[in-house]
């Protein structure tokens, strides 16, 4: 795991969008960015959960976060456009995005994967990443140094039976990372992907219900990599796909 100690003002005055900030890794990263001075835009689909994270951040003395609820399964093109417009209007800038939100379903062979499950997972895990990035790129281009962090997975690099649409969507994330990074070479925007590795969250428990959850790392333990890639200490890191828990 990366042994990076972020300076306490690393993200001062930055505005950063974290998708899937209501739970798991996204929630921890949002709070960590807030602790380092960022104004965090908390995205998720459950307003009550997002408001809880908001309250915890305000109580911890973070800059006042913003909340943008949007269900990525059925969000419309207009809603993606209005997400970027709201950020521009209310906060005036955008310095980074962590594309963290994703869904998983019960593991199943391709043959028995429901078409609707496949389509929903592609919509949430990869299509929304394209749509949010497309809507927000004009804002990111205006930032002094912007950072986009994508979220990959081990099954996005080596396919595994029964991981169907989840694995395929994460392969697409790896491809998106390479294409976008190539396009943004020599720009003010860097793009990288993180493979969190086995991490103690609701999603991990869904995929491995029999596992002793205390045998795997907590999201807090992988947070230093997310801080490093979002702050200016990583200005020369671009187009990488990085393991948060290297073997
Ligand atoms: P969680 O299930 O704990 O959190 C996922 C987040 O995404 C939640 O905030 C959830 O909202 C949100 N989300 C899910 N579906 C939607 C939707 N339709 N619209 C809007 N928001 C949605 O997952 P993790 O924290 O474990 O995963 C975070 C990222 O890390 C994912 O990209 C995952 O694929 C990746 N990853 C995780 C690993 C692990 O071991 N945990 C390993 C490898 C990769 P809500 O709170 O409402 O459910």
Boltz pocket constraint, residues with backbone or C-beta under 6 A from the ligand:
constraints:
  - pocket:
      binder: B
      contacts: [[A, 19], [A, 20], [A, 21], [A, 22], [A, 23], [A, 24], [A, 25], [A, 26], [A, 43], [A, 44], [A, 45], [A, 46], [A, 49], [A, 70], [A, 71], [A, 72], [A, 73], [A, 99], [A, 100], [A, 101], [A, 102], [A, 103], [A, 124], [A, 151], [A, 152], [A, 153], [A, 154], [A, 195], [A, 196], [A, 197], [A, 198], [A, 199], [A, 200], [A, 201], [A, 202], [A, 203], [A, 204]]
      max_distance: 6.0
